[in-house]
Amino acid sequence: MKKNSKKGFTLVELIVVIAIIGTLAAIFIPALFKFIKDARISAALEDARIIKSSVEESLVKNIMLNGETAHTGFNKVIYLDSNGGNYKNREHEIVGAFTNNSWYTYKTGGSTSANSSAALDKIIAGTLDDSFSEVWDKGTSVNPLKNSSSSNNCAKYLKDNHTNFGLVIVYNTDGTVRLMQLYRKGILVSYVDGAYVVNTESDAHFVGTAKWSTIFTDVGETAPAALEEMSLANGQISTTGSWGNWF
């Protein structure tokens, strides 16, 4: 009989190997998670840029073709100053808006009258359809701007309304996007004042009637001073006229 001369690992050797594996895991696993997170953020930013440029291109084309007729669809305002808390006689800017409510109307065959905001909604919705191969869920007619707090947040909006995205677009009469917020796959990307802001927190929420500066301060960044005065808060422009509610 031949004697078996092979030896197994000793307990000390096993402990050393496990310690080495643990050390390598502690180094590389966080780096891997960071890489995955950065990749998701990059993809979300790219999607937001595609949507913004596609929407602007389609709006500009429509405005150039239809002239003032297209402007009848611009039925809302953004306020550019607080006027001491007085809603009347505030500096304002006439704009149009597209949200999940607009998308739902488009998907359910709602009105697309040439002299309504729905006509512009149809243009933007068609652009979304053409921009990506993925399916954008129909959802409901609930405006995502309602989900504007840490507890009533973007993730809750998707869950409650059975959709895979939340979208708010505010655009000028020249076809440029003034504000955009897109929430998909746990990431909120906002475009405002020429900058993209990414919020990956679980309680990320839409701006609602809050000052636009909160888009920056929510992620610990300093907001441009001009955004301290701007909001989508409802109110009258003058003593006689008013515009439709945002939500």
C-alpha positions in Angstrom: 0.0 0.0 0.0 1.3 3.4 -1.0 1.2 6.1 1.6 -0.9 9.2 0.6 1.5 12.2 0.9 -1.0 14.9 -0.2 -1.8 17.5 2.4 -4.9 19.6 2.8 -5.0 23.3 3.8 -4.4 24.0 7.4 -6.8 26.1 9.4 -4.3 29.0 9.4 -4.0 28.8 5.6 -7.8 28.8 5.2 -8.1 31.8 7.4 -5.4 33.6 5.4 -7.1 32.8 2.1 -10.5 33.9 3.4 -9.0 37.2 4.7 -7.4 37.9 1.3 -10.7 37.2 -0.4 -12.5 39.5 2.1 -10.0 42.3 1.5 -10.3 42.0 -2.2 -14.1 42.0 -2.0 -14.1 45.1 0.3 -12.0 46.9 -2.4 -13.7 45.8 -5.6 -17.4 45.4 -4.7 -17.9 49.1 -3.8 -16.0 50.0 -6.9 -18.3 47.7 -8.9 -21.5 49.2 -7.4 -20.2 52.7 -8.1 -19.4 51.8 -11.7 -23.0 50.4 -12.1 -24.5 53.5 -10.5 -22.5 55.8 -12.7 -23.5 53.9 -15.8 -27.2 54.2 -14.8 -26.8 57.9 -14.2 -25.0 58.4 -17.6 -27.8 56.4 -19.4 -30.5 58.5 -17.6 -28.8 61.8 -18.6 -28.5 60.7 -22.2 -32.2 59.7 -22.3 -33.1 63.2 -20.9 -30.9 64.9 -23.5 -32.5 62.9 -26.3 -36.0 63.8 -25.1 -35.2 67.5 -24.7 -33.6 67.8 -28.1 -36.3 65.8 -29.9 -39.1 67.8 -28.3 -37.5 71.1 -29.1 -36.9 70.0 -32.7 -40.6 68.9 -33.2 -41.9 72.1 -31.5 -39.8 74.5 -33.5 -40.8 72.8 -36.7 -44.5 73.1 -35.8 -44.2 76.7 -34.7 -42.4 77.6 -38.0 -45.0 75.9 -40.1 -48.1 77.1 -38.2 -47.0 80.5 -37.0 -49.3 82.1 -34.4 -51.8 79.3 -34.8 -49.4 77.1 -32.8 -49.2 79.7 -30.0 -52.9 79.1 -29.1 -51.7 75.9 -27.4 -49.5 77.9 -25.0 -52.0 78.2 -22.2 -50.0 78.4 -19.0 -47.5 80.7 -17.3 -44.4 80.5 -15.1 -43.9 83.2 -12.6 -40.5 84.9 -12.7 -40.8 86.9 -9.5 -42.6 86.6 -6.2 -43.9 90.2 -6.0 -43.9 90.1 -2.3 -46.2 87.0 -2.2 -48.9 88.9 -4.2 -50.0 86.7 -7.1 -51.3 89.7 -9.1 -49.2 91.6 -11.5 -46.3 89.3 -11.2 -43.7 89.1 -14.0 -44.5 86.0 -16.0 -43.8 84.1 -19.1 -46.3 82.4 -21.3 -45.5 78.7 -21.8 -46.9 75.3 -22.8 -46.6 72.1 -20.8 -46.6 68.3 -21.3 -46.9 65.8 -18.5 -48.1 62.2 -18.0 -51.6 63.6 -18.1 -50.9 64.7 -21.7 -49.5 61.3 -22.5 -52.5 59.6 -21.1 -54.8 61.8 -23.2 -52.8 61.0 -26.3 -52.8 57.3 -25.6 -56.6 57.2 -25.0 -57.5 59.2 -28.1 -58.3 62.5 -26.5 -59.0 65.8 -28.3 -56.3 67.1 -30.7 -58.0 70.2 -31.9 -55.6 72.4 -33.9 -56.4 75.4 -31.6 -55.6 73.6 -28.3 -52.7 72.5 -26.2 -53.6 68.9 -27.1 -52.3 69.6 -30.6 -48.9 70.3 -29.3 -49.2 67.4 -26.8 -49.7 65.1 -29.8 -46.5 66.4 -31.4 -44.5 65.8 -28.2 -46.1 62.4 -27.5 -45.3 61.3 -31.1 -41.8 62.4 -30.5 -41.6 60.2 -27.4 -42.9 57.3 -29.3 -40.3 57.7 -32.0 -37.3 58.4 -29.6 -37.1 55.1 -27.9 -37.8 51.4 -28.7 -39.1 50.8 -25.1 -42.8 50.9 -24.2 -43.9 53.9 -22.3 -46.8 52.8 -20.1 -50.1 54.6 -20.5 -50.5 55.2 -16.8 -53.3 57.4 -15.6 -54.4 61.1 -16.0 -52.8 62.1 -12.7 -50.3 64.9 -13.1 -46.9 63.9 -11.6 -46.5 67.5 -10.3 -48.8 66.4 -7.5 -46.0 64.1 -6.1 -43.9 67.0 -4.8 -42.8 65.9 -1.3 -40.4 63.4 0.2 -43.3 61.1 1.3 -45.4 61.7 -1.9 -42.4 61.2 -4.2 -41.6 60.0 -7.7 -41.4 56.3 -6.9 -44.8 56.5 -5.3 -46.1 58.2 -8.4 -45.0 55.3 -10.6 -46.4 52.7 -8.2 -49.8 54.4 -7.6 -50.3 55.2 -11.3 -49.1 51.9 -12.8 -46.5 53.5 -15.1 -42.8 53.2 -15.7 -42.0 56.9 -16.0 -42.9 60.4 -14.7 -42.4 63.4 -17.0 -42.9 67.1 -16.8 -41.9 69.4 -19.7 -42.4 73.2 -19.7 -41.6 74.9 -23.0 -41.5 78.5 -24.4 -43.3 79.9 -27.4 -40.1 79.7 -29.4 -40.0 75.9 -28.8 -37.2 75.7 -26.3 -37.6 73.6 -23.1 -37.7 75.8 -20.0 -37.9 73.0 -17.4 -37.9 69.2 -17.7 -38.1 66.5 -15.1 -37.9 62.8 -16.1 -38.1 60.0 -13.6 -37.3 56.5 -14.7 -35.6 53.4 -13.1 -35.1 55.2 -9.8 -33.4 58.3 -11.1 -34.8 61.8 -11.4 -33.1 63.9 -14.1 -34.1 67.6 -14.1 -33.1 70.2 -16.7 -33.5 73.8 -15.7 -31.5 77.0 -16.4 -29.3 75.3 -18.9 -28.1 72.6 -16.4 -28.9 68.9 -15.8 -29.4 67.9 -12.2 -29.5 64.2 -11.1 -31.3 63.0 -8.0 -30.8 59.3 -7.1 -32.3 59.5 -3.6 -35.3 57.2 -2.8 -37.4 60.2 -1.8 -36.7 62.2 -5.0 -39.8 64.2 -6.0 -41.1 66.6 -8.6 -40.8 70.3 -8.1 -44.6 71.0 -7.7 -45.2 74.6 -6.7 -41.9 74.9 -4.9 -39.2 77.3 -6.1 -37.2 75.9 -8.9 -34.1 76.4 -6.8 -35.1 73.4 -4.7 -34.2 71.1 -7.7 -30.6 72.0 -6.9 -30.8 72.3 -3.1 -32.4 68.8 -2.8 -29.2 67.3 -4.0 -26.9 69.6 -2.0 -26.0 72.0 -4.8 -26.1 75.8 -5.0 -28.9 77.0 -7.2 -28.6 79.9 -9.6 -30.0 83.0 -7.9 -32.7 83.6 -10.6 -34.4 80.3 -9.7 -35.2 81.5 -6.2 -38.0 83.6 -7.7 -39.4 81.1 -10.2 -42.2 78.6 -9.6 -45.3 77.0 -11.1 -47.5 78.3 -8.3 -51.0 79.1 -9.4 -52.4 82.6 -9.3 -53.7 85.5 -11.4 -51.5 87.5 -13.7 -53.8 90.5 -13.5 -56.9 91.6 -11.6 -59.1 90.4 -14.5 -57.3 87.4 -16.2 -56.1 84.0 -15.0 -54.6 81.0 -16.6 -55.3 77.3 -16.2 -54.0 75.4 -13.2 -50.8 73.4 -13.5 -52.2 70.6 -11.4 
